[in-house]
């Protein structure tokens, strides 16, 4: 059940001129760039991969806006569970060149 509370102030609404800050730097990445997200004590590599794939899906669905804003048409991102050179388990995210039919 939910507790009903009284006299709680409503925070101000965000205006359209307040810039959204993305959690992951997808828009700043060039083809070949990558970043590592370490697994924390609260998640496993598979959970982190699932979360990142969700974020990547959102980024890809916004790719049309991304292309208009940046003029770049090479927006393909993928991630894999991995271990970094220091032995930390996590997920590495890469920006890759989109495959074309001639690549297959």
N, C-alpha and C positions, 0 to 999 in steps of 0.2 A: 504494500500500500504506500501511497505517496503522502508525505506530510504537507499540509497547506500552510504556507507562511504568509504573513502580512507585513506591509511596509518595507518591502525589498525594492530598492531603486532599480529601474531599468537602465542598463548601460546605453550610452548614446549609439545610434546606428552608424555604421561605417558609410561614409559618402563615397561616391564613385571616383573621386579624385585621390582617395587613399589607396596607395599601391599595395596589391597583394604580394606578400613575400612567400615565395615557394620554399618548401622545406628542403627540396633537393635541387641542385644547380643544373637541371637539364638544359635550360635555355642558354646557359653560358658555356656549354660544352661544344668542342669541335670534334669532327670525326677522328677517332683514335684516342680521345680523352676517356678517362675512367675515374671513378672515386670508390672508396672502400667504406662500407658501413659495418662496423663491428657488431657482433651479436652481444647483447647485454644479458645479464642474469635473468631478465624477465622474458626473454624470447629465445627461440631456437633459430638455426639457419633457415629451416623451411618456413617458419612463421615470418621471418624477416624478408625472405624471397617473395612470399605471398603479398606482404605489404608493399614491397617495392614494385612488384608486378602491377598491383592496383594503381599505384602512383604513376607508373609508366603508361598504363592504359588511359588514365586521365590526361596525361601529357600528350599522348598520341591523338586522343579525341579532340584536343585543343590544337592540333598541328596546323589546321587551316589558319587559325589566328596567329600561330607562331610563324608560319610562312609569310603572312601579310606583314607582320611586325618586323621580322628580321630579314626577309628576302631570301632565306636559306630554304632549300627544298630537300635537304639530306637528313631529315629528322627520323632516325630509327635508333631506339635504345633497347638494350637487352641486359639481363643480369644473370649471374651464376653464383652459387655458394662456393666459397673458396677459403683458403688460408693465406694470409698475407706473409711477407718475408719474416715478420717478427713472431710468427706462429699463432696469431690471433685468428679465430674463426669468424667469418662474416660473409657478406655478400658484396661482390664487386659489380659495379654498373658501368657499362661501356656505351659510348655513342659510336655506332657503326654506320658504314655506308649502306644505304638501302640496296637490297638485292634486286636485280633486274632479270627479266626472262632469259637474257643471254648468259647470266651467271650460272644457270642450272645445268 
